[in-house]
Amino acid sequence: MKVTVVGAGAVGASCAEYIAIKNFASEVVLLDIKEGFAEGKAMDLMQCASLNGFDTKITGSTNDYTKTANSNICVITSGIPRKPGMTREELIGINAGIVKTVSENLVKHSPDTVLIVVSNPMDTMTYLAHKVTGLPKHKIIGMGGALDSARFKYRLAEALGAPISDVDGMVIGGHSDVGMVPLTSHATRNSIKVSEFISQERLEQVKEDTKVGGATLTKLLGTSAWYAPGAAVSGLVQAIACDQKKIFPCSTLLDGAYGLSDLCIGVPVVLGANGIEKIVEIELSAAEQEHLMRSAEGVKKTNSLLNL
């Protein structure tokens, strides 16, 4: 199992580290445009191998896509990170050009790969990858919902005063501060609805804190987060590589599901060896359905800025 991660910055390096530590891949290739950067990150990570007990081989390359050939899964993290005060949508002008070039080069050398898009604005970059690569729609996945759901569960556990292993919850919709749809009606603590434990007012606060989860970290760190995004990607990669049939909310190209078409947006999907094996349609409350429709409008507005 060969995995390529394009972009050896904080997010890309975290992806490579978590994938390697889980020890299910034979090789991880790190690629970056900065001379020697990916090679240095790969060497540093390989020097962790004996300490962290993994046998995955990590190699680095400066912009040589031949090194990525025959990758089973490719992850695109490249692009400029979000700065304080910058929305994900403001990134589109620069990052669209980067994602187009990267995705075309990856598919050229790995025509049967499954592509995972992390670059922001993520839903629009996932849509762009569909337009420029020609890969089947089940083989292109946007990461956002997996990360947003992890942040939702963190906030739920915090509000409940519960161990996070007791908590389950999901975020669908667009991967943006206003587009996220935390499914409070489906959130549970050990199979019991969280509304049995906390007030509606507190649940609304959890929802709002989740929606600004990325912006909160950007303000604190001065750049985008990297640990949780890396962990989210590694979860998706493992589900595909190990054919786990796990359900994650991921950005996928819709063709009628949830009443939406011709856009990529986060919905629950089953991930296995073929990538997205099934879109799972669940019942939403009236408020959640309305929020999803508004989120879709926002994603389509951002998509319209693409020069396709």
DRENDO-1510 file (C-alpha; in Angstrom, 1 decimal, always signed):
<recs>
REC; n; res; u; v; w
REC; 1; MET; +0.0; +0.0; +0.0 .
REC; 2; LYS; +1.6; +3.2; -1.2 .
REC; 3; VAL; +0.3; +6.6; -0.1 .
REC; 4; THR; +1.4; +10.0; -1.4 .
REC; 5; VAL; +1.0; +13.2; +0.5 .
REC; 6; VAL; +1.6; +16.4; -1.4 .
REC; 7; GLY; +2.6; +19.4; +0.7 .
REC; 8; ALA; +5.2; +18.7; +3.5 .
REC; 9; GLY; +4.1; +21.5; +5.7 .
REC; 10; ALA; +2.6; +21.1; +9.1 .
REC; 11; VAL; -0.6; +19.4; +7.9 .
REC; 12; GLY; +1.1; +17.2; +5.4 .
REC; 13; ALA; +3.8; +16.1; +7.8 .
REC; 14; SER; +1.2; +15.3; +10.4 .
REC; 15; CYS; -0.7; +13.2; +7.8 .
REC; 16; ALA; +2.5; +11.2; +7.0 .
REC; 17; GLU; +3.4; +10.8; +10.7 .
REC; 18; TYR; -0.1; +9.4; +11.7 .
REC; 19; ILE; -0.3; +7.1; +8.7 .
REC; 20; ALA; +3.2; +5.7; +9.4 .
REC; 21; ILE; +2.5; +5.2; +13.1 .
REC; 22; LYS; -0.6; +3.2; +12.3 .
REC; 23; ASN; +1.7; +0.9; +10.3 .
REC; 24; PHE; -0.8; -0.2; +7.6 .
REC; 25; ALA; +1.1; +1.4; +4.6 .
REC; 26; SER; +4.3; +0.0; +3.1 .
REC; 27; GLU; +5.4; +3.4; +1.8 .
REC; 28; VAL; +4.5; +7.1; +2.3 .
REC; 29; VAL; +5.9; +9.6; -0.2 .
REC; 30; LEU; +6.1; +13.3; +0.8 .
REC; 31; LEU; +6.2; +15.8; -2.0 .
REC; 32; ASP; +6.8; +19.5; -1.8 .
REC; 33; ILE; +8.0; +22.3; -4.1 .
REC; 34; LYS; +10.5; +23.7; -1.6 .
REC; 35; GLU; +14.0; +22.3; -2.3 .
REC; 36; GLY; +14.9; +19.7; +0.3 .
REC; 37; PHE; +12.0; +20.3; +2.5 .
REC; 38; ALA; +10.1; +17.1; +1.9 .
REC; 39; GLU; +13.4; +15.1; +2.1 .
REC; 40; GLY; +14.2; +16.7; +5.4 .
REC; 41; LYS; +10.7; +16.0; +6.9 .
REC; 42; ALA; +10.9; +12.4; +5.6 .
REC; 43; MET; +14.3; +11.9; +7.2 .
REC; 44; ASP; +13.2; +13.3; +10.5 .
REC; 45; LEU; +10.1; +11.1; +10.5 .
REC; 46; MET; +12.1; +8.0; +9.6 .
REC; 47; GLN; +14.3; +8.7; +12.6 .
REC; 48; CYS; +11.2; +8.2; +14.7 .
REC; 49; ALA; +10.6; +4.7; +13.3 .
REC; 50; SER; +12.5; +2.7; +15.9 .
REC; 51; LEU; +11.2; +4.9; +18.7 .
REC; 52; ASN; +7.6; +4.7; +17.6 .
REC; 53; GLY; +7.7; +1.1; +16.4 .
REC; 54; PHE; +6.6; +1.5; +12.8 .
REC; 55; ASP; +8.1; -0.1; +9.6 .
REC; 56; THR; +6.4; +2.2; +7.0 .
REC; 57; LYS; +9.0; +3.7; +4.7 .
REC; 58; ILE; +8.8; +7.5; +4.3 .
REC; 59; THR; +10.5; +9.1; +1.4 .
REC; 60; GLY; +10.7; +12.8; +0.4 .
REC; 61; SER; +10.9; +14.4; -3.0 .
REC; 62; THR; +11.2; +17.9; -4.4 .
REC; 63; ASN; +8.4; +18.2; -7.0 .
REC; 64; ASP; +9.3; +14.9; -8.7 .
REC; 65; TYR; +5.9; +13.3; -9.4 .
REC; 66; THR; +7.6; +10.2; -10.9 .
REC; 67; LYS; +8.3; +9.2; -7.2 .
REC; 68; THR; +4.5; +9.1; -6.6 .
REC; 69; ALA; +3.8; +6.6; -9.4 .
REC; 70; ASN; +1.3; +3.8; -8.6 .
REC; 71; SER; +0.1; +5.4; -5.4 .
REC; 72; ASN; -3.1; +3.7; -4.1 .
REC; 73; ILE; -4.1; +6.9; -2.3 .
REC; 74; CYS; -3.0; +10.5; -2.8 .
REC; 75; VAL; -3.6; +13.3; -0.4 .
REC; 76; ILE; -3.4; +17.0; -1.4 .
REC; 77; THR; -2.6; +19.3; +1.4 .
REC; 78; SER; -0.7; +21.9; -0.6 .
REC; 79; GLY; -1.7; +25.5; -0.8 .
REC; 80; ILE; -1.3; +28.6; +1.3 .
REC; 81; PRO; -2.7; +28.2; +4.9 .
REC; 82; ARG; -5.4; +30.5; +6.3 .
REC; 83; LYS; -4.1; +33.6; +8.1 .
REC; 84; PRO; -5.9; +35.3; +11.0 .
REC; 85; GLY; -9.0; +37.1; +9.7 .
REC; 86; MET; -8.9; +35.3; +6.4 .
REC; 87; THR; -11.9; +33.1; +5.4 .
REC; 88; ARG; -11.4; +29.8; +3.6 .
REC; 89; GLU; -13.2; +31.3; +0.6 .
REC; 90; GLU; -10.6; +34.0; +0.2 .
REC; 91; LEU; -8.0; +31.4; -0.5 .
REC; 92; ILE; -9.6; +30.2; -3.7 .
REC; 93; GLY; -7.7; +32.4; -6.2 .
REC; 94; ILE; -4.3; +31.0; -5.2 .
REC; 95; ASN; -5.2; +27.5; -4.2 .
REC; 96; ALA; -7.3; +26.6; -7.2 .
REC; 97; GLY; -4.2; +26.9; -9.5 .
REC; 98; ILE; -2.1; +24.8; -7.1 .
REC; 99; VAL; -4.7; +22.1; -6.7 .
REC; 100; LYS; -5.3; +21.9; -10.4 .
REC; 101; THR; -1.7; +21.3; -11.2 .
REC; 102; VAL; -1.1; +18.9; -8.3 .
REC; 103; SER; -4.2; +16.7; -9.0 .
REC; 104; GLU; -3.4; +16.5; -12.7 .
REC; 105; ASN; +0.2; +15.4; -12.0 .
REC; 106; LEU; -0.9; +12.9; -9.4 .
REC; 107; VAL; -3.4; +11.2; -11.7 .
REC; 108; LYS; -0.9; +11.2; -14.6 .
REC; 109; HIS; +1.4; +8.9; -12.6 .
REC; 110; SER; -1.3; +7.1; -10.6 .
REC; 111; PRO; -4.4; +6.8; -12.8 .
REC; 112; ASP; -6.2; +4.4; -10.4 .
REC; 113; THR; -5.6; +6.3; -7.2 .
REC; 114; VAL; -8.1; +7.5; -4.7 .
REC; 115; LEU; -7.7; +11.3; -4.2 .
REC; 116; ILE; -8.2; +13.0; -0.8 .
REC; 117; VAL; -8.4; +16.8; -0.9 .
REC; 118; VAL; -7.5; +18.8; +2.2 .
REC; 119; SER; -6.7; +22.2; +0.6 .
REC; 120; ASN; -9.1; +25.0; +1.3 .
REC; 121; PRO; -11.7; +26.1; +0.4 .
REC; 122; MET; -12.0; +22.3; +0.6 .
REC; 123; ASP; -15.5; +21.6; -1.0 .
REC; 124; THR; -14.6; +23.8; -4.0 .
REC; 125; MET; -11.2; +22.3; -4.3 .
REC; 126; THR; -12.8; +18.8; -4.3 .
REC; 127; TYR; -15.2; +19.9; -7.0 .
REC; 128; LEU; -12.2; +21.3; -9.0 .
REC; 129; ALA; -10.4; +17.9; -8.7 .
REC; 130; HIS; -13.5; +16.3; -10.2 .
REC; 131; LYS; -13.5; +18.7; -13.2 .
REC; 132; VAL; -9.8; +18.4; -14.0 .
REC; 133; THR; -8.8; +14.7; -13.3 .
REC; 134; GLY; -11.6; +12.6; -14.9 .
REC; 135; LEU; -11.4; +10.2; -12.0 .
REC; 136; PRO; -14.7; +8.3; -11.1 .
REC; 137; LYS; -16.7; +10.3; -8.5 .
REC; 138; HIS; -16.3; +7.7; -5.8 .
REC; 139; LYS; -12.5; +8.1; -6.0 .
REC; 140; ILE; -12.4; +11.8; -5.0 .
REC; 141; ILE; -13.0; +12.7; -1.4 .
REC; 142; GLY; -12.9; +16.0; +0.5 .
REC; 143; MET; -11.7; +15.6; +4.1 .
REC; 144; GLY; -13.5; +18.4; +5.9 .
REC; 145; GLY; -16.4; +16.6; +7.6 .
REC; 146; ALA; -14.2; +14.1; +9.4 .
REC; 147; LEU; -12.2; +17.0; +11.0 .
REC; 148; ASP; -15.3; +19.1; +11.8 .
REC; 149; SER; -17.0; +16.1; +13.4 .
REC; 150; ALA; -13.9; +15.5; +15.6 .
REC; 151; ARG; -14.2; +19.1; +16.8 .
REC; 152; PHE; -17.9; +18.7; +17.4 .
REC; 153; LYS; -17.2; +15.6; +19.6 .
REC; 154; TYR; -14.6; +17.5; +21.5 .
REC; 155; ARG; -17.0; +20.3; +22.3 .
REC; 156; LEU; -19.8; +17.9; +23.1 .
REC; 157; ALA; -17.5; +16.0; +25.6 .
REC; 158; GLU; -16.5; +19.3; +27.1 .
REC; 159; ALA; -20.1; +20.4; +27.6 .
REC; 160; LEU; -21.2; +17.0; +29.0 .
REC; 161; GLY; -18.2; +16.6; +31.3 .
REC; 162; ALA; -17.9; +13.2; +29.7 .
REC; 163; PRO; -15.0; +11.1; +28.3 .
REC; 164; ILE; -14.8; +11.7; +24.6 .
REC; 165; SER; -15.1; +7.9; +24.0 .
REC; 166; ASP; -18.7; +8.2; +25.3 .
REC; 167; VAL; -19.6; +10.8; +22.7 .
REC; 168; ASP; -20.7; +10.5; +19.1 .
REC; 169; GLY; -21.7; +13.3; +16.7 .
REC; 170; MET; -21.4; +14.3; +13.1 .
REC; 171; VAL; -21.1; +17.5; +11.1 .
REC; 172; ILE; -22.3; +17.7; +7.5 .
REC; 173; GLY; -22.5; +20.5; +5.0 .
REC; 174; GLY; -19.8; +22.8; +3.8 .
REC; 175; HIS; -16.4; +23.0; +5.4 .
REC; 176; SER; -16.7; +26.7; +6.4 .
REC; 177; ASP; -17.6; +28.7; +9.4 .
REC; 178; VAL; -21.1; +29.3; +8.2 .
REC; 179; GLY; -21.6; +26.2; +6.1 .
REC; 180; MET; -21.1; +23.6; +8.8 .
REC; 181; VAL; -24.2; +21.7; +10.0 .
REC; 182; PRO; -23.5; +20.1; +13.3 .
REC; 183; LEU; -26.2; +17.4; +13.7 .
REC; 184; THR; -27.3; +18.1; +17.3 .
REC; 185; SER; -30.5; +16.0; +16.8 .
REC; 186; HIS; -28.3; +12.9; +16.2 .
REC; 187; ALA; -25.6; +13.6; +18.8 .
REC; 188; THR; -25.4; +11.0; +21.6 .
REC; 189; ARG; -23.7; +10.0; +24.8 .
REC; 190; ASN; -23.4; +6.2; +24.9 .
REC; 191; SER; -26.4; +6.0; +22.6 .
REC; 192; ILE; -28.5; +8.4; +24.6 .
REC; 193; LYS; -29.4; +11.8; +23.0 .
REC; 194; VAL; -27.2; +14.5; +24.4 .
REC; 195; SER; -30.4; +16.7; +24.9 .
REC; 196; GLU; -31.1; +14.4; +27.9 .
REC; 197; PHE; -28.0; +15.7; +29.6 .
REC; 198; ILE; -27.6; +19.4; +28.6 .
REC; 199; SER; -29.9; +22.2; +27.9 .
REC; 200; GLN; -30.8; +23.4; +24.4 .
REC; 201; GLU; -29.1; +26.7; +25.1 .
REC; 202; ARG; -25.8; +24.8; +25.9 .
REC; 203; LEU; -26.2; +22.6; +22.9 .
REC; 204; GLU; -26.6; +25.7; +20.7 .
REC; 205; GLN; -23.3; +27.0; +22.2 .
REC; 206; VAL; -21.6; +23.7; +21.3 .
REC; 207; LYS; -22.8; +24.1; +17.8 .
REC; 208; GLU; -21.5; +27.6; +17.4 .
REC; 209; ASP; -18.2; +26.7; +19.0 .
REC; 210; THR; -17.9; +23.9; +16.5 .
REC; 211; LYS; -18.6; +26.1; +13.5 .
REC; 212; VAL; -15.7; +28.5; +14.4 .
REC; 213; GLY; -13.4; +25.7; +15.5 .
REC; 214; GLY; -10.9; +26.3; +12.7 .
REC; 215; ALA; -11.0; +30.1; +13.1 .
REC; 216; THR; -10.5; +29.8; +16.9 .
REC; 217; LEU; -7.3; +27.8; +16.4 .
REC; 218; THR; -6.1; +30.1; +13.6 .
REC; 219; LYS; -6.5; +33.1; +15.9 .
REC; 220; LEU; -4.6; +31.3; +18.7 .
REC; 221; LEU; -1.9; +29.8; +16.5 .
REC; 222; GLY; -1.4; +32.4; +13.9 .
REC; 223; THR; -2.0; +29.8; +11.2 .
REC; 224; SER; -4.2; +26.8; +10.4 .
REC; 225; ALA; -4.2; +23.8; +12.8 .
REC; 226; TRP; -2.3; +20.6; +11.9 .
REC; 227; TYR; -2.6; +17.8; +14.5 .
REC; 228; ALA; -6.4; +17.2; +14.1 .
REC; 229; PRO; -6.4; +17.7; +10.3 .
REC; 230; GLY; -3.5; +15.2; +10.0 .
REC; 231; ALA; -5.3; +12.7; +12.3 .
REC; 232; ALA; -8.6; +13.1; +10.3 .
REC; 233; VAL; -6.8; +12.4; +7.0 .
REC; 234; SER; -5.1; +9.3; +8.5 .
REC; 235; GLY; -8.5; +8.0; +9.5 .
REC; 236; LEU; -9.8; +8.3; +6.0 .
REC; 237; VAL; -6.7; +6.8; +4.5 .
REC; 238; GLN; -6.8; +3.8; +6.8 .
REC; 239; ALA; -10.5; +3.2; +6.2 .
REC; 240; ILE; -9.8; +3.0; +2.5 .
REC; 241; ALA; -6.5; +1.1; +2.7 .
REC; 242; CYS; -7.8; -1.5; +5.1 .
REC; 243; ASP; -11.3; -1.7; +3.4 .
REC; 244; GLN; -12.9; -0.9; +6.8 .
REC; 245; LYS; -16.4; +0.1; +5.5 .
REC; 246; LYS; -16.4; +3.0; +8.1 .
REC; 247; ILE; -18.8; +5.9; +7.9 .
REC; 248; PHE; -17.3; +9.3; +7.8 .
REC; 249; PRO; -18.9; +12.6; +6.7 .
REC; 250; CYS; -16.9; +13.6; +3.6 .
REC; 251; SER; -17.2; +16.0; +0.8 .
REC; 252; THR; -18.5; +14.1; -2.2 .
REC; 253; LEU; -20.0; +14.9; -5.6 .
REC; 254; LEU; -23.8; +14.7; -5.2 .
REC; 255; ASP; -26.2; +13.7; -7.9 .
REC; 256; GLY; -29.6; +14.0; -6.3 .
REC; 257; ALA; -28.8; +12.8; -2.7 .
REC; 258; TYR; -30.1; +15.2; -0.1 .
REC; 259; GLY; -31.9; +17.1; -2.9 .
REC; 260; LEU; -28.5; +18.4; -4.2 .
REC; 261; SER; -26.6; +18.0; -7.4 .
REC; 262; ASP; -23.5; +19.2; -9.2 .
REC; 263; LEU; -21.5; +20.2; -6.1 .
REC; 264; CYS; -19.3; +18.6; -3.5 .
REC; 265; ILE; -20.4; +18.9; +0.1 .
REC; 266; GLY; -20.1; +16.9; +3.3 .
REC; 267; VAL; -22.5; +14.0; +3.8 .
REC; 268; PRO; -22.1; +10.6; +5.5 .
REC; 269; VAL; -20.4; +8.1; +3.3 .
REC; 270; VAL; -19.1; +4.5; +3.7 .
REC; 271; LEU; -15.4; +4.3; +3.0 .
REC; 272; GLY; -13.7; +1.2; +1.7 .
REC; 273; ALA; -11.2; -0.1; -0.8 .
REC; 274; ASN; -13.0; +1.6; -3.7 .
REC; 275; GLY; -13.1; +5.0; -2.0 .
REC; 276; ILE; -16.7; +6.2; -1.4 .
REC; 277; GLU; -18.7; +3.0; -1.6 .
REC; 278; LYS; -22.1; +4.4; -0.5 .
REC; 279; ILE; -23.7; +7.8; +0.3 .
REC; 280; VAL; -25.8; +7.4; +3.5 .
REC; 281; GLU; -29.0; +9.5; +3.6 .
REC; 282; ILE; -30.2; +10.2; +7.1 .
REC; 283; GLU; -33.3; +12.0; +8.3 .
REC; 284; LEU; -32.6; +15.6; +9.2 .
REC; 285; SER; -34.6; +18.0; +11.3 .
REC; 286; ALA; -36.3; +20.8; +9.4 .
REC; 287; ALA; -33.7; +23.3; +10.8 .
REC; 288; GLU; -30.8; +21.0; +9.8 .
REC; 289; GLN; -32.3; +20.5; +6.3 .
REC; 290; GLU; -32.7; +24.3; +5.8 .
REC; 291; HIS; -29.1; +24.9; +7.1 .
REC; 292; LEU; -27.8; +22.3; +4.6 .
REC; 293; MET; -29.6; +24.0; +1.7 .
REC; 294; ARG; -28.1; +27.4; +2.8 .
REC; 295; SER; -24.7; +25.7; +3.1 .
REC; 296; ALA; -25.0; +24.3; -0.5 .
REC; 297; GLU; -25.9; +27.8; -1.8 .
REC; 298; GLY; -22.7; +29.1; -0.3 .
REC; 299; VAL; -20.6; +26.3; -1.8 .
REC; 300; LYS; -22.1; +26.9; -5.2 .
REC; 301; LYS; -21.3; +30.6; -4.9 .
REC; 302; THR; -17.7; +29.8; -4.2 .
REC; 303; ASN; -17.6; +27.2; -7.0 .
REC; 304; SER; -18.8; +30.0; -9.4 .
REC; 305; LEU; -15.4; +31.7; -8.8 .
REC; 306; LEU; -13.5; +28.9; -10.4 .
REC; 307; ASN; -12.2; +29.6; -13.8 .
REC; 308; LEU; -13.5; +26.3; -15.4 .
</recs>
